[in-house]
């Protein structure tokens, strides 16, 4: 018999199920890695192999991060890139990232995932598109398995360097046949299409300005042959749009459609400058968007029209983006910023706290093409987090603790359970020695800076 877990006495348990219930004195009964029962504590089995008393806590589904570049945790707040827009920022950092090593990829992934886990994230994608000095996506996958995060590993790529009219230096691009061959290897080695999968592989050419039309098309064919999802950057800022019009004679959305990059199995990062025909296309085809508000503000890319996307029916999730353009990976902070930025751009009723939370749970699950995460309901994965409402950040806000989680200062989790296993307990990571990881991470960051 699978081991059972009883979660009881939560001040409020937010289900994000079809009824969007918020249950006072609520709880969960879990067997193995799946939820069996959800409801008031009094209606649940009163014994289990393990019991978590959530008295005074807010319990929600684990947050879903739909876009990240975890290796960038090594290059936060780099002086040369602090005041640049997207293209200038990339140009400054490519030459530093060219010195990445396999260990740097592994350790930075652990650091980034720890930051996510402690801020309420239980499932994350990561878009790794640069592979110098023998680095491989396998280095990230090993880190995810060690720390215990549910992971969508995106095999990114760059194939068009500066000599061919692309943005990245020629030293960091790959041959296209090698990219496709390695993508196939990773899918065949690691991808798990089953329910409650802890690891899925995504085919993810980096962007229209760093890969060829042929690679985009061939990557889509490969992904659909194997039934895996597809991911890239699109319409991030005005220069991105101008590049697409100049090089391809199309808007970014038209270019995506022309190459088969629309559908429920596709999601695009940013889409800050997605026009109305693009929004309508994405809504019609079920194409998803990873909204990364902090990064978009940091690089002055603009305000993504999330209100218009949601109203049209576009699937939208939250992404923290890379820790060199956001300089943080705090998921609750990103949810809060999503709400605030929509209000700045489109008015005080452009997004509610509960809608922001829904985007970060159910929205992220839909963007990643999953129906087993993002909600607390029977048959769903046993992924949830709790926040201690006695924290100073919640003082004076307990009349509506659900809204308080989004409106008030970003909080760290008290408990995180992924796949039925306790990954964070009493605010501390249980799966690795975080102090030792951060110490090594900082040493490697120093080495990387010195090499550049």
N, C-alpha and C positions, 0 to 999 in steps of 0.2 A: 504493500500500500504506500502511496506517496505521502510524504510528511505533510501534516496540516498546520496551518497558521491562522490564528484568530486575532483580528484587529478590532478593538472595541473602544467604546466610550469617547469617540472623537467629538469635539465640540461641534464641528460641522464636517460632514463628509460630502464632497462634491462629486457626483457620479459622472457627469458629462455624457450620460446615456441618452436614449431617445427622448426621455422626459426632462432631462437636465435637472435631476433632483438634487436638492441640498438637504441632507438628512441630519437633523440634530441628534446628538448621542448616537451616531451611526457607526457602522463597522463593516468588516469583510470577513468571509470565511474562505480560506484558500486551501486547495489541495495541490501539492507539487508546484507547478508553475502557472496554474490557472485559477481564476476566481470562480468559486462555486455559488456563493450567496452574498448579496449586498442588502443592507437594510438597517433598521434600528437595532441597537445592541441586544435589546430584549428578544428579538426574533431570530437571533443567530444561535448556532450551537454554542454551548457555554464552556466547552473544553476543547483543547487542541494540543498537538505536540508542542507548539510554541504559541505564546500569547504576547501581543503588544498592546499595552494600555495607552491609548491616545487621548487620555483626559487632558483637556486644555489645548488640544492641537487642532489645526485645520488639516484635513486629509484631502488630497486631490490626485487625479491621474498623473503619472510621470509626464513631464514636459518633453516635447519632441523638437529637437534642433535640426532644421532642414538644410543648413548650409554652414560650412566651416572650412578653414584651412589650418589645421591644428599645428603644423610645423611652424607657422608664423608666430607662435608663442615665444619663439627664440628671438624675435626681432621686434618687440614692442617698443613704441615711442622712439624709434631710430631718428636722430636729429635731422638727417638729410631728407627724410620723408614726412616730417611732421606737418608741413604746410603746403602739400601738393594735392592736386586733383588726381583722378585715377591713373591716367597714363604716365604722368610725372612720378607718381608714387611707385608704380610698378618699375619704371626705368631705374629708379634709385635702388630698389631692393633686389631686382633680378641678379645683379652682380654679387650680392651678399649670399643669396640663396644658392648660387652656383657652388658654394663650398659646403653644402649640407652633406652629412654622412648618414649611414644607416642607423647608428646609435642616436644621432640627433633626431631623426624621424621618430624613433621608438620612444625616447624620453620625452620629447615635446608632446607626443600624442598622449602619454600618461598624464602629463601636467595639464593639458587642455581638457582631458576627460575628467580629471579630478575637479577642476574648476566648474565644469558643467554639472557633475554629479552633486556637488555641494550646493548648487543653486537650483536644484529641482529637476534637472534633465535626466531622463532614464534611457532615451533613444537618441542617437545622433548620427547624422551623416558626416562624412569628411571628404573634401575634394582635394586630393593630392595629385598635382599635375606636373611636378618637377622631380626628377630622379637622378641627381648627380652622384658620382662617386660610388656606384653600386647600390644606391638606395632603391628600395622596392616597396610596393604597397603592403607586402607581407610584414614589413616592419611595424606598420600601424596596426595591422590585424593582430599581431602578437600582443601588442600593448592593450588592445581592447579586450582580448581574452583574459589577460592577467588582471585587469582592473574590474571586469565584470559588467561592462556597458553593452547594451543592445546597439548594434553597429551596422550602418549602411556605408560600406567602404567604396568610395567612388574612384575608379581608375581614370584619373585625369590625364591629359596629354597636351603637349605643344609640339607642332611640327613645322610651323612657318616662322622662320627667324627673320632678322632684320634684312638680310641680303635678298630675301624673297618678298619684302614689303610688309612683314609682320612686326610686331612690337618687341618680342623677346630677343635677347642676344642669341646668335647662332649656336653658342656653346651649350645652351640648355634645352635645345629642341631635340626631338627623336625622329627616327625614320618611321614612316607611317606603317609599313608592313610589320615592324617590330612592335609598334603600339598595339595593333590589332591582334598579333600573336600573343602578346603578354596579357591583353584583356581576356582573350579566350582561355588562357592558362588559369587565370585567377578565377574566372567563373567556374571552370571545371573542377578546380581544387577546393574552393571555399563556399560558393553560393549555396544557400539553403532556402529553398522556396516553400518549405513547410510552415504550417501555422506555429506561432511562437518562435520563429527563427531568431537566433541571436546574431546571425551574421548573413548579410546579403551583399552582393557585389553589384556595382552600378557602372555602366559605361558612360564616360564623362569627358569628352574633349573640352579643353579649357574654355575657349571663347572664339567668336568669329574672327577676331584679330590675331589669333595665334595658331589656328589650324586651317587646313584647306577645305574647300567645298567637298572634295572627294573623301577626305577623312570623316567629315560630318555624316555624309551619306553612308559610307561603309560601316561606320560605327553604329548607326541606327539599324542597319541590316543585321549586324552581328547581335546587337542587343535583342532584337525581336526574334531572331533565330533561337536564342536561348531563353527568352521570356524574362529578361531582366530590365530594370528601369534605366532611364537615360537622364543625364543632367548636364547643364552647361550654364554659363553666364549669358545674359541677354539684356540689351537696352539699359545698360547701367547708368550712363550719363549722356550728355549731348554729343560728346566726341565719339562715343561708341556708336551712336545713331549716324553721325556724319561719316564715319568709317564704312558702315554698312551701305549707305547710299552711294558713296564714292566707289567702293570696290565691287559691289554686287548689283548696284542699281535698284536696291530694294530697302524697305524698312527692315529692322531686325525681325519683326514678326513675320513679314512676308518671306524673308530668307529662311526662317525656321520652318515655315510651312512647305516651302519649295523642297527642302531636304528631308522631309518626313519627321521633323522634330516637333510634332504636336501630338497630343493624345493623353489618355489617362496614365500612361507609363512614362511620361515626360514631365520634368519640372525644371524651371529656369530660375536662376538666382537674380534678384534685384528687380528688374523690369521697371525701374524708376521712370523711364521715359517711354513706356508702352503707350501707344496711342489708342484711340477708341476702336478703330478696326482691329487692332491687335488684341484688345480686351475682349471684343466680341468673338474673335477667333479662338482665344483660349477658353472662353466660356462654352462655346459650341463644341469644342473637342475635349474638354475636361483636362486641359493642360494646366499644370500647377505652377505656383510662384512661391519662392522663398523670399520673404520680406525681411530685410536686414537694416532696420532703421538707424542704429548707431553708426554703422559703417557708412551708410548713405549720407549722414550728417557730417561725419568726420572728413569725408572726401568731397563734401559740398556737391554731391551728385544730384540732390533734389529730394522731393517728397513723393514717394511712390503712391499712385492713386488707388490705395487699398480699398477705400470706401466704394469707389466705382467698380473695382474688380469684384468685391463681395456682392454688391447689388446685382451684377451681371451673372454671377454664378461661378466665378473663377475660384478653383481651390487655392487657398492661401495658407501658408505656414510661416513660422518665425524661424529666422536664422541669425546666429550671432556673427557670422562671417569670420574672416581671419583675425587673429589676435594682433595683427600689425595694422589693420585698418579700423578695428574696433578698440583694440588694446585691452579688451576684456572679453570674457565668455560667461557672463553671469546671466542666466536665462530669465530670472524674474526681472532683472533690470531691462532686458531686451523687450519683454512683454510690456512693461511699464512705458518704455520709450515708444513702442508701437502705438499705444493709446495716445500719448501726449503729442506725437508728431502728426497723427491724423487730425487731431484737434487744432493744432497750429495751422495746418494746411486747409482744413475743410470745415471747421466750426466745432463748437463744444459737444454736438451730438454725433460727430463723425464716427466715434467708437466708444462703446461702454467697457467697463472693467471686465464684465463677464464675457463680452465678445472677444476681447483681447486674450482672455484665458482660454476660450474655445479655440481660437486660431492656433494657440501654442500646444493644444492637446489633440482634439479631433481634427483640426485643420492640418496639423503636421502629419498625422497618421494618413490622411487622405492624399496629401502631396507625395508621401513616400509609397503610396499604393498599398496601404495595409489596412486591414479591417479587424486586427486583433490587439491593437494598442490604442491609447488616447482616451479611453473611457473605463469606468469601473462598473462592470456588469458581468453576470454569469457567462462563462465561456471566453472572457477576455483574458489577456496575459496578466499575470500578477505583478504589475508595475505600478507603484504608487509612492508618493512622498508625503511627509508631514512637516508642518511648520508649527513651532511652539509659539502660541499666542501671548505668552508672558514676556516676549522680547520687547525691548523699549520701542522698537519701530511700530508696534501695534498699540501702544498705550493711547487710550482715548478713542480707539477706532473699532471696538469690539461689537458695536451695534450691527456692523456688517463686515465680518471678518473676511468674506470672500472678496468683496471690493477692496478691503484694506490691503490684501496681498498685492494688488496691482497698484493702487494709488499711493501707498506709503513707501518709505525707503525700502529698497530691495533687501530681502531676507535670505539667510541661508537655511537649509533644511535641517531638521532634527533627525529624521529617519528617511532612508531611501531603500525601497525594496524593488529589485529587478529580477524577473523570472522566478519569483518566489523566494529569492535569497536576499538577506540583509546586506546591503552594500555600504550604507551609512547608518551608524547608530550613535545617538546622542551627539550628533553633529560631527562625528569623526569617521573618516573613511576606514573600512574594515579590511579591505583587500590588498593594500600595500602600505608601505611606510612612506607617507607623503613627504615628510621632512627630508628624507634621504633623496627622494625623487627631485624635489625642488632644488636641493643643494647641487645635485648633479646637473640639472637643467641650467642653472645659473652659470656653472663652470663651462658648459658647452656653449651657452650663449656668448660668453666672453671669448671663447676660442673662435667662434664664428665671426664675431666682430673684428677680431685681430687679423684673421685671414683675409677679410675684405680690405 
